[in-house]
Amino acid sequence: MSKLLAGVARIALQPKIGTDLVGYSQVQETLGIHDPIHARALVLDDGETIIALCSIEVCLFLTQDVSEMRAKIAELQPTILPENVFVFATHTHSAPALYEPENWIKPPSETVAEAVSQAYEKRQSAKIGMGYGQLQGYSINRRFMNRPIDPSVSVIRIDTDAGQPLGLLGNYGNHAVVMGSDNLYVSGDWPGHSSPRLEAEFGNNFVAIFGQGGAGDINPLTEVVRQRLNAGYTVSAIGNTSTMYGARNEINKNSWNIEERAGGAFIEAETIAIAYNTEVMRIWRSIKTTQDISLWVDRVMVDAAPGDDEPPIPDSDNIRSSRERFQRIRDDITSGKLKMEVMLIGIGDALLVGQPGETFSENAYEFRKLYQQMGFEHPVLISYANGWFSYLTPENAYAEGGYEVSVAQSLGLSRKVQERIASAIYPLLKERAKH
């Protein structure tokens, strides 16, 4: 086996000031940049397979954006196969839309390609290790607040051959919505505060990459949210799927919906970032690294369109308006052809599975449990990866409804999408499992 090589790089994205932020339905023309947003890249090479991973501090990007990024990376580094490029968004709601060219001084696809190219050029002999931990008390199920969240934090540690810290890939499921719809400054939200702090811990050459886990139904539990819950006033879940401490009452000014994030403060984003970083460092210190690492890549294409055996999508004003909004950026909504790429990456004992949308926490921990039982020591689910097909909800969510379900319906998704993903990847992973 050849020596493992690894390279990392970080390049700031260049958003225009005055453009709209994406993530909330309100129009939000930016006034400035609170904290720079970046593309952070990691390239791994075991002598047989080269894998490029890149975390992008935006809300989301589309399938056509992924194709453009891969093409530009291939122009700069032809030895990196486009099908071995894995890109994912941190899902900050405080950045302009990546898919709107007029929002950027420099096209984000070029910045991503340059970051990957730099990481490739910086490859050096390296060691890798993996570890798990957990972070409790900083996230909440935003659909049913008394239901479980996925507290898992995973870390892939990359050191130089001499044992110097080179980079890490961290994973945790928590929506990047500390800053609400009234924020007018570009920001990476809480993940955007986490990475620079970790990088400052280890020095300028270190790169801290972040990938969202099962964050589709999980919101940050900030101090303001905690205080509202502790006060005992009526609190409604996003999409009004549930309430706590009484029924929602529009007349009662103390009644509050957890989706109403207006008034979010950057100090709250810092607080969550510090808590996450503390757990990352605890995991980091426990990890033993090795050069005895092999890499592999696989993928499946999953049909996300509804089947003939599924109930018709409701025809409501809410779903129609959402569909009209999405049709502006997706021409496949009414085609009946919704093909999503699910990417599988093996990095030694770590298994990365990328889902192109917003995955619920229950799918993340069921996924981890199944593949740990199958023999993969460190399965990691990364959401918002290689595209965006809105909310990839479990089928049971459709009986309860809510915001996430209606968005998925407006895009024309099958309610069986998670079942299809699991069925498609299971035989591939069974072949690669240790037992």
PyMOL commands that set and color helices and strands:
alter all, ss='L'
color gray80, all
select helices_A, chain A and resi 63-76+82-84+101-103+108-121+189-202+223-231+238-240+266-286+317-327+361-374+395-399+403-410+417-432
alter helices_A, ss='H'
color red, helices_A
select strands_A, chain A and resi 5-12+21-22+32-33+38-45+50-56+85-89+95-96+124-134+139-141+152-160+165-172+185-186+207-212+218-220+235-236+243-244+256-257+295-303+339-347+350-354+358-359+378-382+391-392
alter strands_A, ss='S'
color yellow, strands_A
deselect
rebuild
show_as cartoon
